Amino acid sequence: MSVEKDPAIGSLTPGSLCHNIYTELYNRFFNAQDRRDDEHPWGVEEGNETSIRLHNTAYGFAAAIAGAVGGDGSSEGGILIEYLRKSGGDMSGLLRAHYGFEAGAENRTLLMAYAREDGAGVRFTEDIDVRGGILLSGHRVLCYDPQGGRIVLSAAGLDLGDTLLTSRSSVLIGDTDSGVRIAPTGISIGGNEVFHGGNSNRSDADWTMRDAKVAGTLSVAGAVELSGTLRALHGVELGLDGRRMLLLRGEELSAVCHLSFGEGYGMRMGGVTVLGGLPDGAVQLSGAGGSLLLGGERTGRIRLLSGLMDTDNSYMLLSPHGEASFPGSLTVCHNFGEVLLSSYRTDSEDEGVTIHKRLRLGSDAGAYLCAEDGGAALYGVFTRTLPDSGTVERTALGTRIGYRYSAADTIGEETPAGILTVDTDAVAVLFEKPVRSGRSFEIAASATRLMDGILYLSEGLFLSAAADGITHYGNTYLTGDVSSVRFTPGLAGTGWAVQRSGTTGNVIATFDELTVRKRMRVYELEIQRADVVGGALWISHSFRGDEVERIL
């Protein structure tokens, strides 16, 4: 190969400016060429002479660009070598940004410098993680104690000025055991609550006692907490916001509110849960050992507002709009009679619906389908009006379809063949449309059959369609005349014919020409000849041969 790759390419530092420019230029030069294939025998492929030239050209451009940027002709230098790459890198000098600065991570600004009318400032948009302390004027005034979980404020004094000091918890002055704790609920010293004019002998003061008897009415404005049993043997009224919601009197518990049960709880009868809450918001309604009855004497109707599912929640048995599905089985009977319809399943290949009686069409008096003698039968009514009396006759007729053994189609005793049979009570079968068969039409127990282009009368006698006519196999016996489509007798007639004379009973054949290749036997020969002269006069010469001799 006369072209060699520039050895300087191998010495380029990966990731350098010149190496990046060279790689980008070569890929673009290479992708701009046609690839070598059967239609482009001079195309480019990696490693051939054209590819090496592209390598050298890309390197020449890259070296010129990288060196020209710095102005010193060096392929590895240039002024760009001192710039920080967009993809990141280390800085070796001072970073100044006197006209604005932003810093962040994962494309989010965390720190930014901004200007305002009275000066400038630094804004932090996220949390500030300080591992040490915070210095103010060189003094460490604030730090965090990770072991105690406390913030330590270190200064000679803390002056809040007019600032209000608030806390949602408590403020402790001194030790925990003997100090003073100021909390939103009160003030305690050494763990003992301090009573004062604001919390003693008032409606909001808390007291502790052992026993108490109230002769009049006990009115409690707040909540009542009982640690023992609540007895109310003379009636109970419960409510909320001054509204009575639950009333117990006599033998009746009246509620004018919603009853809410948690998961696993509900209503019980005789220790059995008859109405309970289940996981996922389900509700179970069941009997207490007996039947579960829906409706009664005063129930107008039961309306289904949601679908009725099976126990596995896989199939909807009955939808609110009447759609039904019975994936297990189905049995139908009428007025407690015998089974009329049922479903069955042996396996995935043998499953379906069984009609045990009749399948009526149109109405309960219409035609019907039923099983009969191992096949299917269709019964209908034949109606006709008698022309003489006008009486309307109705006769029930049936048509049966089934299968039976066919000895003619059986190959051997181990391979019996069956045929489809159609039997009807009608006198004939009329097809209003053409009847077609994929193979042939046959007559049972006979050799007569019709196939494509062939009519078999017996095994050796049949008619076959030829290219321009019909081929007869076997002898042909005719009881009538044979002629062309158009035939007129006489000298000036047309066509041909073999006919029996109605007068004499003789058979007369009329042809234009007759050729006998071998012997012709004639018992009586009559020859006629007609000449036409001038188109007006016919001269006929005839003779009759009474005897014929053979001349050697």
Secondary structure, DSSP 4 states (H G I P E B T S, - for coil): ------GGGGGSPTTSHHHHHHHHHHHHHHHTSPBPSSS-TT-B-TTSHHHHHHHHHHHHHHHHHHHHHHTS--SS-SGGGGSPPTT-----S----TT-EEEEETTEEEEEEEEETTEEEEEE-S----SS-EEETTEEEEEEETTTTEEEE-SS----TTPPP--SS-EEES-TTTSEEEETTEEEETTEEPP-TTTSSSTT-----S----SS----SS----SS----TT-EEEEETTEEEEEEETTEEEE-S-----TT-EEEETTEEEEEE-GGG-EEE--SSS------TT-------S-EE-TTS-SEEE-TTS-B--SS--EEESTT-SEEEEEEEEETTEEEEEE-S-EESSSTTS-EEEEETTEEEEEEEEEEE-TTT--EEEEEEEEEEEEEEESTT--BTTB-EEEEEEEESSS----SS----SS-EE-TTSS-EEETTEEESSSS-EEEE-SSSEEEES----SS-EE-SS---STT--S-EEEE-TTT--EEEE-S----SS----SSEEEEEEEEETTTEEEEEEEEES------
